[in-house]
Amino acid sequence: MREVLDDLYAWWSAGEPVGVGTVVATWKSAPRPAGASMLVGPDGTAVGSVSGGCVEGAVYERAQDAITTGESSLERYGVSDDDAFAVGLTCGGILDVWVERLDRESFPEFGDVVAAIRGGAPVAVVTCIASAAAPTGDDRVGRRLIVWPDRVAGTLGSARLDEAVTDDVRGLLAAGRTTTVHYGHDGERRGDDLTLFVSSFAPRPRMIVFGAIDFAAALARIGSFLGYRVTVCDARPVFATPKRFPDADEVVVEWPHRYLRAEADAGRVDERSVLCVLTHDPKFDVPVLEVALRLPTAYVGAMGSRRTHEDRLQRLYEAGLTPAETARLASPIGLDLGARTPEETAVSIAAEIVAGRWGGTGARLSTLHDAIHRDTESQPSVAP
């Protein structure tokens, strides 16, 4: 929802109703992830996308109906033999879209949610999107619970359900996961009466690049494009300047290992963080890798030739690291793209990071015959 947040907030602030379609689940090769949203404004303007064009027309019509009637619905779109050239996904995927009317009355807490997102504070919006065998007069569909690390707002209709969901969602929020979960009507974790969509808005994951070189500038640019909060760190003040790294969110002058240790101790490095060591100088990269390879991060890569890599491994073993710890190291860094320039090398590194995140092989898709998109249910993700 991040990509449509400003438009949605403007209409909400003006007291205007908006039709919102949100992807809540996907299968096979669906083109957009859970959390992607499309708006239909009060003037009929369409903003955003749920499928890259395949089913937008159908979602647009349903969103207009939701504005008029106030009725929400869970819609499934995919290709079938009878419907292959009508409403469907030509890529062969399947997606569920939750369509609702959103306004000040239906979502009074939305202003607080927007404030949290814009302020970089973690917040999750939990919406009941389906209910089976609901007790008479106790329809939970459409109810919301807003979860921050230290407070909640709204309700899903039961104190016990709210309590169970809050505990679980805080774990999802810490990991930045957007997904669906299931509960019984009174919060039973093994129940499947209720389907809840958890949209997590966690701060951007971090990319920390060590080494203020031209390759770092290119990597900072592509890291920012991919949605990371990028830090460039180097102990040499003459090279580590904001002017040389305009695409980085911050440039830090400090010894890399000291900076990384301090950030980890402060809780600012997590399982979504990626660490790229481009110094290829033992006095910098060995100490920082000693720290990095013992942290639960998503990725640790180091630049250098194969000879540099072998020398680096030996130094790391001498420093006390184990083969299991050094096995996490991507070195030489990046995928085999034949890259030569800083920009090409940055693409190579980014490709390796993306492949690691989603379980890709790095092979050419034209040579493969399995699914293009892996099952992402167990993968942490950046909320859209």
C-alpha positions, 0 to 999 in steps of 0.5 A, spaced: 500 500 500 505 504 500 505 506 493 498 509 493 498 511 501 499 519 499 493 519 494 489 514 499 490 519 505 488 525 501 481 522 499 481 520 507 483 526 509 477 530 505 472 525 507 471 522 501 470 514 500 475 510 496 474 503 493 480 499 495 483 493 492 488 489 496 492 483 494 491 478 500 494 472 497 497 469 491 499 462 488 504 460 482 506 466 478 501 472 480 505 478 478 504 482 484 505 480 492 501 480 497 499 488 500 499 491 493 493 495 492 489 499 487 485 505 489 478 507 485 477 515 487 471 518 488 472 521 482 473 515 478 480 515 478 484 509 478 491 509 482 496 503 483 495 496 481 494 489 483 496 485 477 500 489 472 494 490 468 491 483 468 485 484 472 485 491 474 478 492 470 474 487 474 477 490 480 475 497 478 468 495 477 468 491 484 471 497 487 466 502 484 460 497 487 464 497 494 464 505 494 456 505 492 454 499 497 459 499 502 459 492 501 466 488 502 468 482 498 474 477 497 475 476 490 479 470 486 482 471 479 485 466 475 485 463 468 481 457 467 479 453 461 472 457 461 475 464 462 482 464 460 480 470 455 476 474 460 478 476 467 484 472 469 491 472 469 495 470 463 501 468 467 497 463 469 497 465 476 492 466 482 490 471 486 485 473 492 483 481 492 480 484 498 475 489 495 472 494 500 470 501 501 475 506 506 473 512 509 473 516 515 467 512 518 470 505 516 477 506 518 478 512 523 485 509 525 487 510 518 491 517 520 495 514 526 497 508 521 499 513 516 503 517 521 507 511 523 508 509 516 511 516 514 515 516 521 518 510 520 515 506 526 512 499 525 505 498 525 501 492 522 493 493 520 489 486 521 483 485 517 478 480 517 477 478 510 473 471 511 469 468 516 466 461 516 460 459 521 460 465 524 455 466 530 448 469 528 449 477 529 457 476 530 460 477 523 467 479 524 468 480 516 471 487 515 473 488 522 480 491 523 485 491 529 491 496 528 498 493 532 504 497 534 509 494 538 507 498 544 499 499 543 493 497 539 487 500 536 480 497 534 478 490 535 476 484 531 470 483 535 473 479 541 478 480 547 481 473 547 481 474 539 485 481 539 489 478 545 492 472 541 492 476 534 496 481 537 501 477 540 502 473 533 502 479 529 508 483 533 512 477 531 510 478 524 511 485 524 518 484 527 520 480 521 516 485 516 511 479 514 505 481 510 501 475 510 494 471 511 493 467 518 487 463 521 484 463 528 478 460 531 472 465 533 475 466 540 482 466 538 484 459 537 490 458 534 488 451 531 482 454 528 480 456 521 474 459 522 477 466 521 481 468 515 485 475 517 490 479 513 496 482 516 499 488 512 505 489 516 509 496 515 516 495 518 521 500 516 525 499 510 530 493 511 537 496 511 543 495 506 550 497 509 555 498 504 562 498 507 568 501 503 567 508 500 569 506 492 565 507 486 562 500 486 559 502 493 556 508 489 553 504 484 550 499 489 547 504 493 543 507 487 540 500 486 539 498 493 535 505 494 531 503 488 530 496 491 527 499 497 533 498 502 535 504 507 542 504 504 548 506 509 555 507 506 561 506 511 568 507 511 574 509 516 577 514 511 573 521 511 576 524 505 572 518 501 566 517 505 562 524 503 555 525 502 557 528 495 560 522 493 554 518 495 548 522 493 543 515 493 545 513 500 541 515 506 547 516 510 554 516 510 558 514 516 565 515 517 567 510 522 571 503 522 567 498 519 567 493 525 566 498 530 560 501 526 557 494 525 558 492 532 554 498 535 548 498 530 547 490 532 548 492 539 543 497 538 538 493 535 538 496 528 541 490 524 536 484 523 534 478 519 532 483 513 539 486 513 544 485 507 551 487 508 556 488 503 563 489 504 567 492 498 573 494 501 577 488 499 583 490 504 584 485 510 585 491 515 578 493 514 574 487 511 576 481 516 574 485 522 568 487 519 566 480 517 568 477 524 562 481 526 557 480 520 558 473 519 555 472 527 549 476 526 542 473 523 542 477 517 539 476 510 546 476 506 553 477 507 557 478 501 565 481 500 568 483 494 575 480 491 578 475 487 578 468 488 585 469 491 583 474 496 577 470 498 582 464 500 586 469 504 580 472 507 578 465 509 584 463 512 584 470 516 577 469 518 579 461 521 585 464 524 580 469 528 576 463 530 570 463 525 568 456 524 567 453 517 559 453 518 560 461 519 564 462 513 559 458 509 554 464 509 559 468 506 558 470 498 565 471 496 567 473 490 560 477 491 555 477 486 552 473 480 556 471 474 553 476 469 560 478 466 560 484 469 565 489 469 563 496 470 561 499 477 554 499 475 554 492 472 557 489 478 552 493 482 546 489 478 550 482 479 550 483 487 543 486 487 541 479 483 544 475 488 541 478 494 534 478 490 535 470 488 537 469 496 531 472 498 526 468 494 530 462 493 532 463 486 537 459 482 540 465 478 539 461 472 536 463 465 528 463 466 528 460 458 532 454 460 528 452 466 521 449 466 519 449 474 515 455 477 517 462 475 515 464 482 517 460 489 512 459 494 514 466 498 509 464 504 515 463 509 519 468 506 520 475 510 518 481 505 518 488 505 511 491 506 509 494 499 
